[in-house]
Amino acid sequence: MKELKDTQNEFDDRNIAIDRVGVKALRFPLQVRNKDGSTQRTVATTALAVDLPHHFKGTHMSRFVEVLNSHGNCLDVREMNAIPNELLGRLEARKAHVEFRFPFFRTKEAPVTKMPGVMDYEVIFESEADVDGNTDFILTVIVNVATLCPCSKAISERGAHNQRGTVTYAVRFKEAIWIEDLIDLVESSASCELYSLLKRPDEKSVTESAYDNPVFVEDLVRNIAARSNAQENITWYRVEAENHESIHNHNAYAVVEKASE
């Protein structure tokens, strides 16, 4: 039988290091703990990568999947931070990066009728480690909200234009922080939060709440930034808002980022 050649460890003479090489778009079951102590099962789209020194021709792609699968068929997020360090050892790398992107579900009651409906949000966990013992973790939530234009309200005799906005809110923190708390922070910074189920009394309440609380896209990111600044646990954030304009052929966009402490 012909011996298989290990091409990954061959020498490469182009003298170009690679920042990240690995696998992505790999779906994997994930178990997430809710703030109330319960757990929910979801499916994450994962990416796992390491750096590649200039003298290595390639990496061992199968080892990324081996490391992930070594944690069983449903990974608990509390185990996730161990994976970058495992990749460092298995792939003889100096830096490792993993990302888990998954839908997160909450049950929300309508504001007036209190009818329950399930809302979904997108969440991203990013974890990094290097051989010097440095680690990093970023939690990102992507939240849809409603925004009503203050200018439109001020100049119009009847109503004001409003739209759905998408907020991408990433944070670093000292102590564990709940996904639900970040979602609440974002939703409380908009004209109105969104719901999956609304009856007529609820629609009236939502419409009037948005009208009473108009915000530009600039207001939205500043509101989130101000609430973040008030929390000592949050050491860094990047908040990006994009309004999907209802009367323009473009979107409005704003970003605020706080430097890491």
Solvent accessible surface area in square Angstrom, and as a share of the most:
residue,aa,sasa,rsa
1,M,236,1.05
2,K,181,0.77
3,E,156,0.70
4,L,159,0.79
5,K,154,0.65
6,D,65,0.34
7,T,67,0.39
8,Q,51,0.22
9,N,88,0.45
10,E,53,0.24
11,F,146,0.61
12,D,14,0.07
13,D,121,0.62
14,R,159,0.58
15,N,110,0.56
16,I,125,0.63
17,A,64,0.49
18,I,74,0.38
19,D,125,0.65
20,R,132,0.48
21,V,28,0.16
22,G,25,0.24
23,V,32,0.19
24,K,158,0.67
25,A,78,0.61
26,L,54,0.27
27,R,182,0.67
28,F,13,0.05
29,P,52,0.33
30,L,0,0.00
31,Q,44,0.19
32,V,3,0.02
33,R,99,0.36
34,N,22,0.11
35,K,101,0.43
36,D,121,0.62
37,G,54,0.52
38,S,52,0.34
39,T,71,0.41
40,Q,29,0.13
41,R,177,0.65
42,T,12,0.07
43,V,79,0.45
44,A,0,0.00
45,T,55,0.32
46,T,2,0.01
47,A,24,0.18
48,L,0,0.00
49,A,13,0.10
50,V,3,0.02
51,D,25,0.13
52,L,11,0.05
53,P,33,0.21
54,H,78,0.35
55,H,67,0.30
56,F,50,0.21
57,K,100,0.43
58,G,22,0.21
59,T,13,0.08
60,H,28,0.13
61,M,85,0.38
62,S,70,0.45
63,R,70,0.26
64,F,0,0.00
65,V,54,0.31
66,E,82,0.37
67,V,3,0.02
68,L,0,0.00
69,N,79,0.41
70,S,83,0.53
71,H,39,0.18
72,G,39,0.38
73,N,127,0.65
74,C,25,0.15
75,L,0,0.00
76,D,21,0.11
77,V,31,0.18
78,R,157,0.57
79,E,64,0.29
80,M,1,0.00
81,N,81,0.42
82,A,45,0.35
83,I,0,0.00
84,P,1,0.00
85,N,77,0.40
86,E,59,0.27
87,L,0,0.00
88,L,17,0.09
89,G,59,0.57
90,R,102,0.37
91,L,16,0.08
92,E,126,0.56
93,A,5,0.04
94,R,131,0.48
95,K,127,0.54
96,A,2,0.02
97,H,14,0.06
98,V,0,0.00
99,E,37,0.16
100,F,1,0.00
101,R,90,0.33
102,F,2,0.01
103,P,53,0.33
104,F,1,0.01
105,F,88,0.36
106,R,54,0.20
107,T,92,0.54
108,K,24,0.10
109,E,102,0.46
110,A,1,0.01
111,P,40,0.25
112,V,78,0.45
113,T,51,0.30
114,K,113,0.48
115,M,76,0.34
116,P,83,0.52
117,G,10,0.09
118,V,93,0.53
119,M,21,0.10
120,D,93,0.48
121,Y,8,0.03
122,E,57,0.26
123,V,0,0.00
124,I,14,0.07
125,F,13,0.06
126,E,44,0.20
127,S,4,0.02
128,E,60,0.27
129,A,5,0.04
130,D,25,0.13
131,V,74,0.42
132,D,104,0.54
133,G,62,0.59
134,N,90,0.46
135,T,99,0.58
136,D,41,0.21
137,F,50,0.21
138,I,27,0.14
139,L,4,0.02
140,T,8,0.05
141,V,0,0.00
142,I,35,0.18
143,V,0,0.00
144,N,57,0.29
145,V,0,0.00
146,A,17,0.13
147,T,0,0.00
148,L,6,0.03
149,C,19,0.12
150,P,29,0.18
151,C,64,0.39
152,S,14,0.09
153,K,58,0.25
154,A,85,0.66
155,I,134,0.68
156,S,44,0.29
157,E,162,0.73
158,R,210,0.77
159,G,39,0.38
160,A,21,0.17
161,H,28,0.13
162,N,73,0.38
163,Q,15,0.07
164,R,138,0.51
165,G,0,0.00
166,T,33,0.19
167,V,0,0.00
168,T,40,0.23
169,Y,0,0.00
170,A,12,0.10
171,V,0,0.00
172,R,60,0.22
173,F,51,0.21
174,K,126,0.54
175,E,124,0.56
176,A,97,0.76
177,I,27,0.14
178,W,78,0.27
179,I,12,0.06
180,E,16,0.07
181,D,50,0.26
182,L,2,0.01
183,I,0,0.00
184,D,62,0.32
185,L,11,0.06
186,V,0,0.00
187,E,10,0.04
188,S,63,0.40
189,S,1,0.01
190,A,3,0.02
191,S,5,0.03
192,C,14,0.08
193,E,52,0.23
194,L,37,0.18
195,Y,45,0.17
196,S,64,0.41
197,L,66,0.33
198,L,52,0.26
199,K,99,0.42
200,R,212,0.77
201,P,65,0.41
202,D,0,0.00
203,E,91,0.41
204,K,128,0.54
205,S,31,0.20
206,V,26,0.15
207,T,88,0.51
208,E,84,0.37
209,S,50,0.32
210,A,8,0.06
211,Y,81,0.31
212,D,110,0.57
213,N,64,0.33
214,P,39,0.24
215,V,9,0.05
216,F,84,0.35
217,V,11,0.06
218,E,83,0.37
219,D,47,0.24
220,L,0,0.00
221,V,4,0.02
222,R,159,0.58
223,N,47,0.24
224,I,0,0.00
225,A,10,0.07
226,A,62,0.48
227,R,97,0.36
228,S,1,0.01
229,N,92,0.47
230,A,84,0.65
231,Q,75,0.33
232,E,151,0.68
233,N,40,0.20
234,I,2,0.01
235,T,23,0.14
236,W,20,0.07
237,Y,8,0.03
238,R,82,0.30
239,V,0,0.00
240,E,41,0.19
241,A,0,0.00
242,E,56,0.25
243,N,4,0.02
244,H,78,0.35
245,E,29,0.13
246,S,68,0.44
247,I,110,0.56
248,H,85,0.38
249,N,157,0.80
250,H,112,0.50
251,N,67,0.34
252,A,29,0.23
253,Y,124,0.47
254,A,16,0.13
255,V,54,0.31
256,V,46,0.26
257,E,100,0.45
258,K,57,0.24
259,A,83,0.64
260,S,66,0.42
261,E,143,0.64
